[in-house]
């Protein structure tokens, strides 16, 4: 039986989606589809959500094999779903905690940025938006999320220059909120997620919608133009 690329489990009022392709946790079309299938099963009016990576890596970004395949239809299909998934996560009506279990690169760091709280293992890992270094640009539908997260004094280093940041630097840059030891990592993630799960509905959703309104509009406008 083929192992799912994303699995959904529950811990009290916390839903946990674990991403695991056995490799670099790349966001292929199949991985994104599996993630969205799990998201469809997560309550939108109660609890909280954890998105976790596999040991040593949260995600390495979009599937480079697809991007380099020359198959335009497959590339557009994957990238379009990736953009829609980012917006779904960024504007999710319940709190999301990113459990950054290792390296978080490219689309991985953008998914991390979508979370409401981000906890990472305090280890020899990096967070990196490496698009410019790989001769790619960061489009509006991603940039607006990044701009809402990254501290201004780190913006050139982290985004325009695409430098890899240590986990401690990532705290300063705004990519992450907290570091935990590998031993205590998931316990701390669940502890935080359980706390956020107590935030009332629809009050959390309404407040989040007001805070994100300008960013979400820009992303929706960009998505509409991208699909034309």
C-alpha positions in Angstrom: 0.0 0.0 0.0 1.4 3.4 -1.1 2.2 5.7 1.8 0.3 9.1 1.7 2.4 12.1 1.2 0.3 14.0 3.8 -1.4 12.4 6.8 -4.0 13.8 9.2 -4.1 12.9 12.9 -5.8 14.4 15.9 -4.6 15.3 19.4 -7.6 16.6 21.4 -8.7 19.8 19.6 -5.5 19.9 17.5 -5.4 18.6 14.0 -1.9 17.6 12.8 -1.0 17.3 9.1 2.4 15.6 8.6 4.2 16.0 5.3 6.5 13.1 4.4 7.7 12.1 0.9 10.7 10.2 2.3 13.1 12.7 0.7 13.2 16.5 0.6 9.4 16.9 1.2 9.0 18.8 -2.1 5.7 20.3 -3.0 4.9 18.2 -6.1 1.3 18.3 -7.4 0.7 15.1 -5.6 2.0 16.4 -2.3 -0.1 19.6 -2.6 -3.2 17.6 -3.5 -2.6 15.3 -0.4 -2.2 18.4 1.8 -5.4 19.9 0.5 -7.3 16.7 1.0 -6.2 16.8 4.6 -7.1 20.5 4.9 -10.6 19.7 3.8 -11.0 17.4 6.8 -9.8 20.0 9.4 -12.5 21.8 11.4 -12.9 25.5 10.3 -14.8 26.6 13.4 -12.9 25.0 16.3 -9.5 23.8 17.4 -6.1 24.5 15.7 -3.9 23.0 13.1 -0.3 21.9 13.1 1.6 21.4 9.9 4.7 19.3 10.4 7.6 18.2 8.2 9.7 15.0 8.4 12.8 14.6 10.4 15.5 17.0 9.3 13.4 18.9 6.7 10.2 20.8 6.7 10.2 21.2 2.9 12.6 21.9 0.1 10.1 23.8 -2.0 8.4 23.1 -5.3 9.3 19.9 -7.1 12.3 20.8 -9.2 11.8 17.7 -11.4 8.4 19.1 -12.5 9.8 22.6 -13.0 12.7 21.3 -15.1 10.6 18.9 -17.1 9.6 21.2 -19.9 6.0 20.0 -19.5 4.3 23.4 -19.4 0.8 22.0 -18.4 2.3 20.1 -15.5 4.3 23.1 -14.3 1.3 25.4 -14.4 -0.9 22.8 -12.7 1.6 22.4 -9.8 2.4 26.0 -9.4 -1.3 27.1 -9.6 -2.2 24.7 -6.8 0.8 25.9 -4.8 -0.3 29.5 -5.0 -3.9 28.6 -4.0 -2.7 26.5 -1.1 -0.6 29.3 0.3 -3.6 31.6 0.3 -5.7 28.8 1.9 -3.2 28.5 4.7 -2.5 32.2 5.2 -6.2 33.0 5.5 -7.2 29.8 7.4 -9.9 30.6 9.9 -8.3 28.7 12.8 -4.8 29.2 14.2 -2.0 27.3 12.4 1.3 26.3 14.0 4.2 25.4 11.7 6.3 22.6 13.2 9.6 23.3 11.3 11.4 20.1 11.8 14.5 21.0 9.8 15.4 22.9 6.6 12.6 25.2 5.3 13.5 26.3 1.8 11.7 28.1 -1.1 8.0 27.2 -1.0 8.7 25.5 2.3 9.6 28.8 3.9 6.6 30.5 2.3 4.3 27.8 3.8 6.1 28.5 7.1 5.3 32.2 6.7 1.6 31.4 6.3 1.3 29.9 9.8 0.1 32.0 12.7 3.0 30.7 14.9 6.2 29.0 13.9 8.3 26.7 16.1 11.5 25.2 14.8 14.1 22.7 16.0 17.2 24.5 17.4 19.7 22.8 15.1 22.0 23.2 12.2 19.3 23.9 9.7 18.5 26.9 7.4 15.5 28.9 6.3 16.0 30.3 2.8 14.0 32.0 0.1 16.4 31.0 -2.6 14.4 32.0 -5.7 16.6 34.9 -6.9 19.7 32.8 -6.5 18.1 30.2 -8.7 17.2 32.7 -11.4 13.5 32.8 -10.4 11.4 35.7 -9.2 9.0 35.8 -6.3 5.5 36.8 -7.6 3.0 39.0 -5.9 0.9 36.1 -4.5 3.9 35.0 -2.5 5.7 38.3 -1.9 2.7 39.8 -0.1 2.8 37.0 2.4 6.6 37.3 2.9 6.3 41.1 3.3 3.8 40.6 6.1 6.3 38.3 7.9 9.9 39.4 7.3 11.4 42.2 9.4 12.4 45.2 7.2 16.0 45.2 8.3 16.3 41.6 7.1 14.3 42.0 3.9 17.2 42.4 1.4 19.3 39.7 3.0 16.5 37.2 3.3 14.4 37.9 0.2 16.2 40.0 -2.4 19.6 38.4 -1.8 18.2 35.0 -1.0 20.8 34.3 1.8 20.4 31.1 3.9 19.6 32.0 7.5 20.4 30.0 10.5 17.5 29.1 12.8 18.6 31.9 15.3 18.8 34.4 12.4 15.4 33.2 11.2 13.9 34.3 14.6 15.4 37.8 14.1 14.3 37.9 10.5 10.7 37.0 11.4 10.5 33.7 9.6 10.2 31.9 13.0 8.8 32.7 16.4 10.4 30.2 18.7 13.1 27.5 18.8 12.9 24.3 20.8 15.3 21.4 21.4 14.8 18.3 19.3 13.8 16.4 22.4 11.1 18.8 23.4 10.1 20.0 19.9 6.8 18.2 19.3 5.7 18.6 22.9 6.2 22.3 22.7 4.4 22.4 19.3 1.4 20.6 20.7 1.4 22.8 23.9 1.3 25.9 21.8 -1.4 24.5 19.4 -3.6 23.5 22.3 -3.3 27.0 23.7 -4.3 28.6 20.4 -7.1 26.1 20.0 -8.9 27.8 22.9 -9.3 31.0 21.0 -13.0 31.6 20.3 -14.8 31.2 17.0 -15.7 33.3 15.0 -13.8 36.0 16.9 -10.4 34.8 15.9 -11.5 34.4 12.2 -13.0 37.9 12.1 -10.0 39.5 13.7 -7.7 37.7 11.3 -9.8 38.7 8.3 -9.6 42.4 9.3 -5.8 42.2 9.8 -5.2 40.4 6.5 -7.7 42.1 4.3 -5.3 44.2 2.2 -2.8 41.4 1.7 -5.5 38.9 0.8 -7.0 41.3 -1.7 -3.6 41.7 -3.4 -3.1 38.0 -3.5 -6.6 37.3 -5.0 -6.0 40.0 -7.6 -2.7 38.4 -8.5 -4.2 35.0 -8.7 -6.9 36.2 -11.0 -4.4 37.8 -13.4 -2.2 34.6 -13.2 -5.1 32.4 -14.3 -6.0 34.6 -17.4 
